[in-house]
């Protein structure tokens, strides 16, 4: 079921009114492309279960604006690998807001990979490629940043993901206390930012030696 015009309007209004809480700067063009992404996702979601059912406002804040909190951590022309991309979060909103970023989206589900390619095409996002494999089965990409928003679902793989990632790289992971516990177990230094409107979800920044 595709989003109605009123739902798209609610989504756009939330992006505009709540952006200051999350601190990203969003252009009018980016809002238009993010709206196209939202419409496409609502169309595919009943088949692929990309995200849990939520209101347009919640999708704008909980998913899109939270994802854009990565942007201050990504310098100009940053090269990023996004692991377990699924619905395209967090990386597609970041690519839309910052066309200078290039990314490799790694998603093990072939069907979700098809969605990701369609989302990139529909939003005219040309600076990304999709790999439909598990990260363990792919070559470590030439990137300076690795992002992941779905890590709570496979936190036990954190050690493998860190081992797979290049040295001297920055890992940007969204998660909760379980993820913090796993990071502590690896003995890595990190900083953490609480996500707005939540006391249980965080953005972890880890510098891999």
C-alpha positions in Angstrom: 0.0 0.0 0.0 1.5 3.3 -1.1 1.4 6.3 1.2 -1.5 8.8 0.6 -0.9 12.4 -0.2 -1.9 13.3 3.4 0.6 10.8 4.8 3.4 12.3 2.6 2.4 15.7 3.8 2.7 14.6 7.4 6.1 13.1 6.7 7.4 16.3 5.0 6.0 18.5 7.8 7.7 16.3 10.4 11.0 16.6 8.6 10.8 20.3 8.5 9.5 20.9 12.0 11.7 18.4 13.9 15.0 18.8 12.0 16.3 21.2 14.6 15.9 18.6 17.4 18.2 16.3 15.4 20.4 19.1 14.1 20.7 18.1 10.4 20.3 20.7 7.7 17.9 19.5 5.0 17.4 21.3 1.7 14.1 21.6 -0.1 15.5 19.2 -2.8 16.5 16.7 -0.2 13.0 16.8 1.4 11.5 16.0 -2.0 13.8 13.1 -2.6 13.3 11.8 0.9 9.5 11.9 0.3 10.0 9.8 -2.8 12.0 7.3 -0.7 9.2 7.3 1.9 6.5 6.6 -0.8 8.5 3.8 -2.3 9.2 2.2 1.1 5.6 2.2 2.1 4.8 0.5 -1.2 7.3 -2.3 -0.6 7.0 -2.6 3.1 4.0 -5.0 3.3 6.0 -7.6 1.2 9.5 -7.2 2.6 8.8 -6.0 6.2 11.5 -3.4 5.8 10.5 -1.5 9.0 8.0 -2.0 11.7 4.6 -0.2 11.0 4.7 3.4 12.1 3.2 6.8 11.4 4.6 9.2 8.8 5.9 11.4 11.6 7.6 8.5 13.4 9.2 7.4 10.2 10.5 10.9 9.6 11.9 11.2 13.1 12.8 7.7 14.3 14.2 6.6 11.0 15.2 9.4 8.7 16.2 12.2 11.1 18.0 9.8 13.4 19.9 8.5 10.4 21.0 12.0 9.5 22.7 12.3 12.8 25.6 10.5 11.1 26.4 13.5 8.9 28.5 15.5 11.4 30.8 12.5 11.7 31.2 12.1 7.9 33.7 14.6 6.3 33.4 15.8 2.7 33.7 12.9 0.1 33.5 10.3 2.9 33.6 6.7 1.7 31.2 4.5 3.7 30.2 0.8 3.9 26.7 0.2 5.3 26.2 -3.2 6.8 22.8 -4.9 6.8 21.2 -2.0 4.9 17.7 -3.5 4.8 15.4 -0.6 4.3 18.3 1.7 3.4 18.7 3.1 6.9 20.8 4.9 7.8 22.7 5.4 4.6 20.1 6.3 2.0 18.9 9.4 3.9 22.6 10.4 4.3 23.3 10.0 0.6 20.3 12.1 -0.3 21.2 14.9 2.1 24.9 14.8 1.2 25.6 13.9 -2.5 29.4 14.1 -1.8 29.3 10.8 0.1 29.9 7.5 -1.7 28.7 4.2 -0.2 28.6 0.5 -0.6 25.4 -1.1 0.8 25.8 -4.7 1.9 22.6 -6.6 2.4 22.3 -10.4 2.6 18.6 -10.5 1.5 18.4 -10.6 -2.3 14.8 -9.2 -2.2 15.8 -6.3 0.0 18.8 -5.7 -2.2 16.4 -5.3 -5.1 14.5 -2.7 -3.1 17.7 -0.8 -2.2 18.6 -0.6 -5.9 15.2 0.7 -6.8 15.3 3.2 -3.9 18.6 4.5 -5.1 17.3 4.7 -8.7 14.0 6.4 -7.7 15.7 9.0 -5.7 18.4 9.6 -8.3 21.2 8.6 -5.9 24.1 7.7 -8.1 27.0 7.5 -5.6 26.2 4.1 -4.2 26.4 0.4 -5.1 24.5 -2.6 -3.6 26.1 -6.0 -2.8 23.6 -8.7 -2.1 25.8 -10.9 0.2 26.6 -11.3 3.8 29.5 -9.0 4.8 31.5 -12.0 5.9 31.4 -13.2 2.3 32.5 -10.0 0.7 35.9 -8.4 0.3 36.6 -5.6 2.8 35.9 -2.4 0.9 38.2 0.6 0.5 36.3 2.8 2.9 37.0 5.0 5.9 33.7 4.5 7.7 31.4 1.6 8.4 27.8 2.2 9.5 25.1 -0.1 10.8 21.7 0.5 12.2 20.5 -3.1 12.5 23.3 -4.3 14.7 21.0 -5.1 17.7 19.6 -7.9 15.5 23.0 -9.6 15.2 25.1 -8.1 18.0 26.8 -11.4 18.4 28.5 -10.7 15.0 30.2 -7.5 16.3 33.5 -9.2 16.8 33.4 -10.6 13.2 32.4 -7.2 11.9 35.3 -5.5 13.6 37.7 -8.1 12.4 36.4 -7.8 8.9 36.7 -4.0 8.9 39.8 -2.2 7.7 42.3 -0.9 10.3 42.3 2.8 11.3 38.6 3.1 10.4 35.7 4.8 12.2 32.7 2.6 13.0 29.3 4.4 13.5 26.7 2.1 15.0 23.2 2.7 16.3 22.0 0.5 19.2 21.2 0.1 22.8 22.7 -1.2 26.0 23.2 -4.7 24.5 25.4 -3.2 21.8 27.3 -1.2 24.4 28.0 -4.4 26.3 29.3 -6.0 23.2 31.6 -3.1 22.4 32.9 -3.1 26.0 33.7 -6.8 25.6 35.9 -5.9 22.6 38.0 -3.5 24.7 37.6 -0.7 22.1 37.4 3.0 23.0 34.3 4.8 21.9 32.1 7.8 22.4 28.3 7.7 22.6 25.5 10.2 21.9 22.0 9.6 23.1 19.4 9.8 20.4 16.7 12.5 20.8 13.4 11.4 22.4 14.9 8.2 23.6 16.9 7.1 26.7 17.6 3.6 25.4 19.0 4.2 21.9 22.5 5.6 21.1 24.9 6.4 18.4 28.3 4.8 19.1 31.5 6.1 17.5 34.3 3.6 17.6 37.8 4.2 16.3 39.2 0.9 15.2 43.0 0.8 15.7 
